[in-house]
């Protein structure tokens, strides 16, 4: 088994980027979900509400910290990041501390979203869905092939729909389900999968446009809905990082018994 693709989102809910190499801490991939959008009430503004925002891509830098957004009309905005007041956001009912990002980002993203949103900067790992035990996520090409069969899709299902950290090739269908509680070496990193990831409507959306094009949820309900899992409609697993390090595309993936 090996790492087929790495996916990170510098801004949660915007386009994924696919680096060839990443550094992984106990909090997850460094820089992943560094920023996120919230509405006027401080609630997470993600792809379920604003799917077309995936047409916006983000480029980040660390020295000095910078953020540049490439907008669908071809324009670009951003530069060095200036932070404002502390803001407590709410993700899935849990408070997440962040800082307001100043500048024209919020204005441009609000126009695309169709309602006011704010851009926040978070500490490393704080904006990951399942902070701590879900620092990274894993899916397999075998599982994507199974889903293509179940949806009747002639083409492979695009794994970007699931926005997972690591896509692993060389497995059988849903082999990652059997990794729960076991040590899995991914490149230099060791993780322990803690649970199945229950899927939502975001996976029905085209990863380039945010428009629903494939009924992934109906297929998962039909062929995996009766399974005993940690979350309903499971596809892939979330994992805790126990040994930090570096992961490259092509690195071996080994289940350590």
C-alpha positions in Angstrom: 0.0 0.0 0.0 1.2 3.5 -0.6 0.1 7.2 -0.4 -1.7 8.0 -3.7 -2.6 11.6 -2.9 -2.4 14.2 -0.1 -5.1 16.7 0.3 -5.2 19.8 2.5 -7.5 22.8 2.7 -5.6 26.0 3.8 -9.1 27.6 4.2 -11.8 25.2 5.4 -14.5 24.9 2.7 -12.5 26.3 -0.1 -10.6 24.4 -2.8 -8.3 21.6 -1.8 -4.6 21.6 -2.6 -2.5 18.5 -3.2 1.2 18.9 -2.1 3.7 16.2 -2.8 5.0 16.3 0.8 3.6 17.5 4.1 4.8 17.7 7.7 2.5 16.2 10.2 2.2 17.1 13.9 0.0 15.6 16.6 -2.5 18.3 15.6 -2.5 17.2 12.0 -0.9 18.4 8.8 0.7 21.7 9.4 -1.3 24.5 7.8 -4.4 22.3 7.1 -7.6 24.2 8.0 -5.5 27.1 9.2 -8.4 29.4 8.2 -12.2 29.0 8.2 -15.3 31.0 7.5 -18.0 31.8 10.0 -21.4 33.6 9.6 -22.5 36.6 11.6 -23.5 34.4 14.5 -20.0 32.7 14.6 -21.2 29.4 13.2 -19.1 27.4 10.8 -19.8 28.4 7.1 -18.9 25.2 5.3 -19.6 23.5 2.0 -23.0 22.2 3.0 -24.2 25.9 3.0 -21.8 27.4 0.5 -20.7 24.7 -1.9 -19.7 27.0 -4.8 -16.9 28.5 -2.6 -14.8 25.4 -3.6 -14.1 27.4 -6.8 -11.9 29.7 -4.7 -8.4 28.4 -4.2 -6.0 29.6 -1.5 -2.2 30.0 -1.5 -0.5 30.3 1.9 3.0 31.3 3.0 4.7 31.0 6.4 7.5 33.5 6.4 5.9 36.0 6.7 2.5 34.4 7.0 0.5 35.3 3.9 -2.8 34.3 2.2 -3.7 34.9 -1.4 -7.1 33.9 -2.8 -7.6 33.1 -6.5 -11.3 34.0 -7.3 -13.5 32.4 -10.0 -13.3 35.6 -12.1 -9.5 35.2 -12.4 -8.7 38.0 -9.9 -6.5 37.5 -6.9 -6.4 39.3 -3.6 -4.4 39.1 -0.4 -0.9 39.2 0.9 0.6 39.4 4.4 -2.0 38.4 7.0 -3.1 41.0 9.6 -5.1 39.6 12.5 -7.7 41.5 14.5 -9.8 40.7 17.5 -10.2 37.3 19.2 -13.4 35.5 18.1 -15.0 32.3 19.5 -16.5 30.3 16.6 -18.9 27.3 17.0 -18.1 24.2 15.0 -20.5 21.3 15.4 -21.7 22.7 18.7 -18.2 23.1 20.1 -16.4 26.5 20.7 -13.2 27.0 18.7 -11.0 30.1 19.5 -9.8 32.1 16.6 -8.7 35.5 15.4 -10.4 37.7 12.8 -8.5 38.1 9.6 -8.5 41.8 8.4 -8.5 43.0 4.8 -10.7 42.4 1.8 -11.1 38.6 2.2 -14.4 38.7 3.9 -15.9 41.2 1.5 -15.0 39.1 -1.6 -16.1 35.8 0.0 -19.3 37.3 1.3 -20.2 38.4 -2.3 -19.7 34.8 -3.5 -21.5 33.2 -0.6 -24.5 35.5 -1.0 -24.5 36.5 2.7 -22.0 38.0 5.2 -19.2 35.7 6.3 -16.0 36.4 8.2 -12.6 34.8 7.8 -10.9 33.6 10.9 -7.3 32.3 11.7 -7.1 29.3 14.0 -4.2 27.6 16.0 -2.8 24.5 14.4 -5.4 21.7 14.4 -8.2 23.8 16.0 -10.4 23.9 12.9 -10.1 20.2 12.0 -13.6 18.6 12.3 -12.6 16.0 14.9 -9.8 17.8 16.7 -7.4 15.4 18.5 -8.7 11.9 17.6 -9.4 13.1 14.0 -6.2 15.0 13.3 -5.9 13.3 9.9 -8.2 11.2 7.7 -7.7 8.2 5.4 -9.6 6.7 2.5 -8.6 4.1 0.0 -8.8 3.8 -3.8 -10.4 0.4 -3.2 -13.3 2.1 -1.4 -13.7 4.7 -4.1 -13.9 1.8 -6.7 -16.6 0.2 -4.6 -18.6 3.4 -4.4 -18.3 3.8 -8.2 -19.8 0.4 -8.6 -22.6 1.1 -6.2 -23.5 4.4 -7.8 -23.4 3.0 -11.3 -20.8 5.5 -12.2 -18.8 4.6 -15.4 -15.9 6.8 -14.2 -14.0 6.4 -10.9 -15.5 8.5 -8.1 -13.4 11.6 -7.5 -11.9 11.2 -4.0 -11.8 14.9 -3.6 -15.5 14.7 -2.8 -14.6 13.4 0.7 -11.8 16.0 1.5 -9.6 13.4 3.2 -6.0 13.9 4.1 -4.5 10.7 2.7 -5.8 8.6 -0.2 -4.1 5.2 -0.1 -3.8 2.8 -3.0 -3.1 -1.0 -3.0 -6.0 -2.0 -0.7 -9.2 -4.0 -1.0 -12.6 -2.4 -0.7 -13.0 -0.5 2.7 -9.9 -2.2 4.1 -9.4 0.9 6.2 -12.4 -0.1 8.3 -10.3 -2.9 9.8 -7.5 -0.5 10.9 -9.5 1.0 13.8 -7.4 0.9 17.0 -4.3 -0.3 15.2 -1.0 1.5 14.5 -0.7 2.5 10.9 2.6 3.8 9.5 2.2 6.4 6.8 5.6 7.5 5.6 7.4 8.7 8.7 4.2 9.2 10.6 2.3 6.7 12.8 -1.4 7.1 13.3 -4.1 5.2 15.1 -7.5 5.3 13.4 -10.2 6.0 16.0 -13.4 5.8 14.1 -15.4 5.8 10.9 -16.3 9.0 9.2 -20.0 9.5 8.6 -20.7 11.3 5.4 -22.8 14.4 4.7 -24.2 16.2 1.7 -20.9 17.8 0.8 -19.8 14.4 -0.7 -22.7 14.7 -3.3 -21.1 17.9 -4.6 -18.7 18.2 -7.6 -15.4 19.1 -6.0 -14.7 21.8 -8.6 -18.1 23.6 -8.6 -19.9 22.6 -5.4 -23.0 21.6 -7.3 -24.6 18.2 -6.4 -23.9 15.7 -9.1 -23.7 12.3 -7.5 -25.9 10.7 -4.8 -23.2 9.3 -2.6 -25.4 9.2 0.4 -28.1 7.1 -1.2 -25.5 4.6 -2.3 -23.8 4.5 1.1 -27.2 4.0 2.8 -27.9 1.1 0.5 -24.7 -0.9 0.8 -23.2 0.3 4.1 -26.2 1.6 6.0 -26.6 -1.6 8.1 -23.0 -1.8 9.3 -22.1 -1.3 12.9 -19.8 1.7 12.7 -18.9 4.7 14.9 -20.8 7.1 12.7 -23.6 6.4 10.1 -23.1 6.3 6.3 -19.4 5.6 6.8 -16.7 6.2 4.3 -13.0 6.3 5.4 -11.6 6.8 8.9 -10.3 9.5 11.1 -7.0 9.0 13.0 -5.0 10.3 15.9 -1.3 11.1 15.2 1.0 9.3 17.7 4.3 9.8 15.9 4.8 13.0 14.0 6.9 13.3 10.9 6.9 13.8 7.1 4.7 12.1 4.5 5.3 12.1 0.8 3.2 10.9 -2.1 4.4 7.4 -2.9 5.4 6.6 0.7 4.6 3.1 2.0 1.5 2.6 4.2 1.9 -0.3 6.7 -0.5 -1.7 9.3 1.8 -2.5 12.3 0.7 -5.4 14.4 
